[in-house]
């Protein structure tokens, strides 16, 4: 799957998410596109400002919190359908359409996780490339906490999600790439809907993916929180260092028997 494949699924707003999520999703798309080009020499890394430090990560924390609830709603709906199938032995056409709707919601959820972890890893890499002192600070943090580089943490979460989804979909003769094509997935679900056994298998696999999504989103939220705290600590250290440098430029220095106040290269 190409890197640009990580953007798929972002054009459709999850129906269970509050309205302002559209702006959050749009910002993630933009960052993903910028991140991809930045690694090939874009000027984005040079445009990062100190005032923006950690703000993107902070915004994503709120985004993930909303998606955790979204994932729980999908899981709840799937559990209800699973109970109905157990009681009825086979879901009717109307109920199966409801199941397909939940699969579409889950596809959007997986696309969101896929894109956000990818973009977050790129963001952290770009940030370290822009602010070299931050990279040193990260290494110091790692030596005292044992936490890996945050860019790597996001990659690990991304890989875990993709591997789990890929493994689960194999049970339905589908792949992660197939998730990008709604027709392929829906045609496969239509085939499975013809029998009670097929329905049971489909619901079980989709429920497995939704449960994993909830767990991964919670992990992602924790990593983002830790990343944000590190950004905040680095900002504090950077500000303190700048204040010391400012003070050094404003000291009184004796010259020819009198004091001169040196202030940013000007003598008074």
Secondary structure, 3 states (H helix, E strand, C coil): CCHHHHHCCCCCCCCCCCCCHHHHHHHHHHHHHHHHHHCCCCCHHHHCCHHHCCHHHHHHHHHHHHHHHHHHHHHHHHHHHHHHHHHHCCCCHHHHHHHHHHHHHHHHHHHHHHHHHHHHHHHHHHHHHHCHHHHHHHHHHHHHHCCCCHHHHHHHHHHHHHHHHHHHHHCCCCCCHHHHCHHHHHHHHHHHCCCHHHHHHHHHHHHHHHHHHHHHHHHHHHHHHHHHHHHHHHHHHHHHHHHHHHHHCCCEEEECCEEEEEECCEEC
